[in-house]
Amino acid sequence: MTAVQVSLGGRDSAHRAEEAEETVKELRAALASVGITLPSLRLDPASLARETPCPLVELGGCSVDVAARLAAALRARPAAEAR
């Protein structure tokens, strides 16, 4: 008898998780470049544990000061760059 391996998107799921991790790293670096740190920034573990993962990024809580600096950094970008 031959065993049949059924894939439920395992390779695709792993690729999604890797892309999501890379996106979190890029976001963390972009925030750091304007002096902002979101200590709770991470991937939501529950969103990765699903049979078909759909990664969600948790931005976490931050102080009012950090939120104000984040808003200022976003406003400082020219509209053409934001698209």
GROMACS elastic network, one bead per residue, 0.5 to 0.9 nm:
[ bonds ]
;  ai    aj funct       b0    kb
    7    10     6  0.60083   500
    7    11     6  0.81593   500
    8    11     6  0.85508   500
    8    12     6  0.87835   500
    8    13     6  0.86555   500
    8    51     6  0.78707   500
    8    52     6  0.76692   500
    9    12     6  0.50420   500
    9    13     6  0.56999   500
    9    14     6  0.83878   500
    9    51     6  0.88055   500
    9    52     6  0.71614   500
   10    14     6  0.60659   500
   10    15     6  0.85074   500
   10    51     6  0.89398   500
   10    52     6  0.82424   500
   11    14     6  0.51097   500
   11    15     6  0.61785   500
   11    16     6  0.86579   500
   12    16     6  0.61759   500
   12    17     6  0.86688   500
   13    16     6  0.50481   500
   13    17     6  0.62621   500
   13    18     6  0.86408   500
   13    48     6  0.86103   500
   13    51     6  0.87671   500
   13    52     6  0.65366   500
   13    53     6  0.59833   500
   13    54     6  0.83092   500
   14    17     6  0.51121   500
   14    18     6  0.61871   500
   14    19     6  0.86139   500
   14    53     6  0.86250   500
   15    18     6  0.50683   500
   15    19     6  0.61156   500
   15    20     6  0.85097   500
   16    19     6  0.50915   500
   16    20     6  0.60662   500
   16    21     6  0.86076   500
   16    53     6  0.75736   500
   16    54     6  0.76824   500
   16    55     6  0.73088   500
   17    20     6  0.50193   500
   17    21     6  0.61741   500
   17    22     6  0.86224   500
   17    43     6  0.88894   500
   17    48     6  0.71186   500
   17    53     6  0.76273   500
   17    54     6  0.82954   500
   17    55     6  0.65686   500
   18    21     6  0.51023   500
   18    22     6  0.62116   500
   18    23     6  0.85982   500
   19    22     6  0.50636   500
   19    23     6  0.61293   500
   19    24     6  0.86842   500
   20    24     6  0.62614   500
   20    25     6  0.86751   500
   20    43     6  0.73835   500
   20    55     6  0.64178   500
   20    56     6  0.79770   500
   20    57     6  0.78179   500
   21    24     6  0.51400   500
   21    25     6  0.63049   500
   21    26     6  0.86996   500
   21    42     6  0.81970   500
   21    43     6  0.71057   500
   22    25     6  0.50332   500
   22    26     6  0.61703   500
   22    27     6  0.85876   500
   23    26     6  0.50100   500
   23    27     6  0.60761   500
   23    28     6  0.84827   500
   23    57     6  0.89129   500
   24    27     6  0.50517   500
   24    28     6  0.60278   500
   24    29     6  0.85474   500
   24    41     6  0.74511   500
   24    42     6  0.66075   500
   24    43     6  0.73486   500
   24    57     6  0.72257   500
   25    28     6  0.50704   500
   25    29     6  0.61605   500
   25    30     6  0.85782   500
   25    42     6  0.89943   500
   26    29     6  0.51001   500
   26    30     6  0.60628   500
   26    31     6  0.85448   500
   27    30     6  0.50293   500
   27    31     6  0.60700   500
   27    32     6  0.84421   500
   27    41     6  0.89241   500
   28    31     6  0.52266   500
   28    32     6  0.60994   500
   28    33     6  0.86684   500
   28    36     6  0.85033   500
   28    37     6  0.72365   500
   28    38     6  0.76484   500
   28    41     6  0.75607   500
   29    33     6  0.61522   500
   29    34     6  0.89712   500
   30    33     6  0.51366   500
   30    34     6  0.69729   500
   30    35     6  0.89778   500
   30    36     6  0.85563   500
   31    34     6  0.55077   500
   31    35     6  0.64271   500
   31    37     6  0.63354   500
   31    38     6  0.80651   500
   31    70     6  0.80695   500
   31    73     6  0.88503   500
   32    36     6  0.50083   500
   32    37     6  0.59588   500
   32    38     6  0.89810   500
   33    36     6  0.73925   500
   34    69     6  0.86296   500
   34    70     6  0.84571   500
   34    73     6  0.69047   500
   35    69     6  0.83838   500
   36    66     6  0.66819   500
   36    69     6  0.72278   500
   36    70     6  0.69115   500
   37    40     6  0.88966   500
   37    41     6  0.85289   500
   37    62     6  0.87855   500
   37    66     6  0.77972   500
   38    41     6  0.54704   500
   38    59     6  0.68516   500
   38    60     6  0.70016   500
   38    61     6  0.75799   500
   38    62     6  0.65373   500
   38    66     6  0.81474   500
   39    42     6  0.86231   500
   39    59     6  0.85206   500
   39    60     6  0.75003   500
   39    61     6  0.82675   500
   39    62     6  0.79566   500
   40    58     6  0.72497   500
   40    59     6  0.62689   500
   40    61     6  0.68896   500
   40    62     6  0.83521   500
   41    57     6  0.72788   500
   41    58     6  0.55911   500
   41    60     6  0.58003   500
   41    61     6  0.87796   500
   42    45     6  0.85989   500
   42    56     6  0.87104   500
   42    57     6  0.58691   500
   42    58     6  0.53460   500
   42    59     6  0.67851   500
   42    60     6  0.80844   500
   43    46     6  0.87770   500
   43    47     6  0.79274   500
   43    48     6  0.79929   500
   43    55     6  0.67189   500
   43    56     6  0.58751   500
   43    58     6  0.57451   500
   43    59     6  0.86454   500
   44    47     6  0.54945   500
   44    48     6  0.68747   500
   44    55     6  0.68047   500
   44    56     6  0.54812   500
   44    57     6  0.58281   500
   44    58     6  0.57997   500
   45    48     6  0.52146   500
   45    49     6  0.63702   500
   45    55     6  0.81435   500
   45    56     6  0.84022   500
   46    49     6  0.50606   500
   46    50     6  0.68880   500
   46    53     6  0.87940   500
   46    55     6  0.85100   500
   46    56     6  0.87357   500
   47    50     6  0.60053   500
   47    52     6  0.89339   500
   47    53     6  0.58984   500
   47    54     6  0.56399   500
   47    55     6  0.50927   500
   47    56     6  0.59704   500
   47    57     6  0.89659   500
   48    51     6  0.83150   500
   48    52     6  0.79905   500
   48    54     6  0.63867   500
   48    55     6  0.55493   500
   48    56     6  0.79997   500
   49    52     6  0.80443   500
   49    53     6  0.63467   500
   49    54     6  0.89156   500
   50    54     6  0.75485   500
   59    62     6  0.86668   500
   62    65     6  0.80472   500
   62    66     6  0.60636   500
   62    67     6  0.64943   500
   63    66     6  0.52230   500
   63    67     6  0.62685   500
   63    68     6  0.86338   500
   64    68     6  0.60916   500
   64    69     6  0.86158   500
   65    68     6  0.51176   500
   65    69     6  0.62487   500
   65    70     6  0.85984   500
   66    69     6  0.50587   500
   66    70     6  0.60639   500
   66    71     6  0.85879   500
   67    70     6  0.50178   500
   67    71     6  0.61822   500
   67    72     6  0.86005   500
   68    71     6  0.51192   500
   68    72     6  0.61579   500
   68    73     6  0.86100   500
   69    72     6  0.50019   500
   69    73     6  0.60803   500
   69    74     6  0.86043   500
   70    73     6  0.51065   500
   70    74     6  0.62576   500
   70    75     6  0.86395   500
   71    74     6  0.51757   500
   71    75     6  0.61524   500
   71    76     6  0.85925   500
   72    75     6  0.50716   500
   72    76     6  0.60613   500
   72    77     6  0.89617   500
   73    76     6  0.51430   500
   73    77     6  0.68651   500
   74    77     6  0.56840   500
   74    78     6  0.88929   500
   74    82     6  0.84276   500
   75    78     6  0.76627   500
   75    79     6  0.85708   500
   76    79     6  0.89224   500
   77    80     6  0.82066   500
   77    81     6  0.64517   500
   77    82     6  0.66764   500
   78    81     6  0.54910   500
   78    82     6  0.67181   500
   79    82     6  0.52150   500
   79    83     6  0.69584   500
   80    83     6  0.57276   500
